[in-house]
Amino acid sequence: MMRILITGGTGLVGKRLTKMLIDKNYEVIILSRNPKEENEFKWSVAENYIDEKALINTDYIIHLAGAGIADKRWTEGRKKTIIDSRVLTTNLLFSKINELNINLKGFISASGIGYYGSVTSDKIFEETDKVGNDFLGKVCHKWENAAHQFSTKNIPVTILRTGIVLSKKGGALEKMKTPIISPLGSGKQYIPWIHIDDLCTMYIKSIEDNLTGIFNAVAPEHHTSKSFSKALAKSIKRPFLGIGVPSFMMKLLFGEMAVLLLEGSRISAKKIEKNGYSFRFAKLSKALNNL
């Protein structure tokens, strides 16, 4: 039985991934700041500490931990927290793996499509495209560089640049289910999305098929804010208003963080498909009906 260590295991993706791994007879260990369950072990960046029992005999690490990008306004302090919660945690894992001489079979890390920058353009971004010149680009670049440290120890590294994760409870979809559904801003910005089960299956595929490298974790069907809102309204039988929520209002409400909602380009899913991944929820209508 393979032993998988997950950071961020109590979060939205972590909980679902844990269940899917256990259903496939993997042993799952979770690092937590406040361990409560039998399979949870303590770690603390501030104390430079990871309970060694969590790392011994671990085959793979799936690194999902990181402060929520959209949870709070982007003050300078919040920006530092967003970066540190990703980079310093990765550095701590790398340091302890070295210290204990753990022979990992792979290090699999989350990242975001924010790597390409918050822009609305005609371009369809692929994994080989350069990093964006803004805050999210900087976050993802530092996050991925930290993950690549593991390759210096001949540990295969896999990075999944994730779009907006759609799930039954919590996450973005719940916030979108307003009494009247309408697009945001111009409505022309794209919303790269993925069903949570497809994302979790990609993590499992990374283990089972030795999938290494960088992959965009987004569904192949492209939707703008307007077409996404229309599909959501139809799915949950709520009224759709085609007039977008004004951009200035979003900026007043969310400050700099509003770019998450007002900008977005298409992201290619071709690389993961060429590597044998077949989407269960390739179309938004099917994903929404399921959720």
C-alpha angles and dihedrals in degrees: 000000000000119000116223122191115204127193115199087027093150093056129094097276095031094059094050093043091050091054093047092049093048089049086058091051098255120145107239124202121186128204112216137171087223109028114201107157129067093252094048122097130188126254132169129184091196090057094037086234139144122167102248092217088070093058103040111104093000113154101189137013118210107195112203100144120124140119112270112270093212101033099095141010114281103253116163088259092051091049090054090050091051092053098039094048088060105033102037092046090052091048091050092051091049092048094050094044087055094044093052094036092232112184099220120191091207147346114221118190136186119231132163140248083239082088088087092051132252100286138134110220144138090254122108104216120226130191092262094058119111125262119271120253099234141077097283091046089052092049094051094043093054091043093053093044089055090051092050089063087082091064089064085069092049091256110143112242125209122186124191113199099207131207126202107317115224115207140159096247128029127352129078099320094062091054091049093057096092121157089257117031117218138157122257124245112329091351088223096100116103125243110209104203141175135192110244092236092055090050093049091047088054090056090050091047089053087061100039098042098033089241108183133176133043122319134178108236099206134115116260095237114090122217134179122218087260098050091041092052091048092051091047093049090051093047096052094033097240128139117273121216112196095202109096125233101260116261093228090057092052090050091050091050100042107018115205090350088072089086087077089065102032103045134051142138134201117277122205121239093184098105095056090045091050087053090060104269114144114195117231089196106033093148126060094223091058092046093050093046089052093049 
